[in-house]
Amino acid sequence: MLRIVELTPVFIHIGAVVYWSSHTTSKRESVMTTKIKASTNELVAIKSALALMLYKLHNPYDA
């Protein structure tokens, strides 16, 4: 398993995105909001892939 220390940046990033998107004043989706959400989703996917690669490097014999 990944240690919580390795996953902390991912959790902080996801929490910040959720907090920011739930506290926007405008309910209408703007172009900038859509672009930011898309880019943050890509960042989360990249971070998840990197975390998985680090896990595989540290534990090469796990199934």
N, C-alpha and C positions, 0 to 999 in steps of 0.2 A: 504494500500500500504506500501511496505517497504520504509523506509527512505533512502535517498541517502547515508547517512553515513554508513548504514548497507551494502549497495551494493558496496561501493567504493573499498574494497579489491578485489572483483570479477572483477570489471572493470579494475583495475590496472593489475591484473594477466592476463586477456585476452589480454589487450593491449601489455603487455610485450611479451607474446607468439607470437602474430601476428607480432610485430616489429622484434623479434629475428628470426622468420622463414622467414621473407621477406628480411632480411639482411645477411643471411648466404652466404658465398662466394662460396660454392660448390653447383652446381645445381643438382648434383646426390644425391639421397637419401642414406644416410649411415644407417647402423644398429643402431647406437647411436641416430641419428636424429629421426628415426622411434620410438625408445623406448621412447625418451623424449616426442615426440608428443603424444604417447599413454598415458604416465603417466600424462601429463598436461591435456589431455581430461578427464581422470578419476578425477583429482583434481577439475576441473571445475564442473563436475557432482556432486561431493561430496559437494562443496561449494554451489551449487544451491539447493541441497537437504537440507542442513543446514539452508540456508536463508529461504526456504519455511517453515521449522519446526519452526524457530524463529517467522516468521510471524503468523503462526497458534497459537503459544503460546501467542503472544501479542494480537491477535484478534480472540478469539475462536468462536465468534458468526457471523463472516463473512461467506457468502455463498461461 
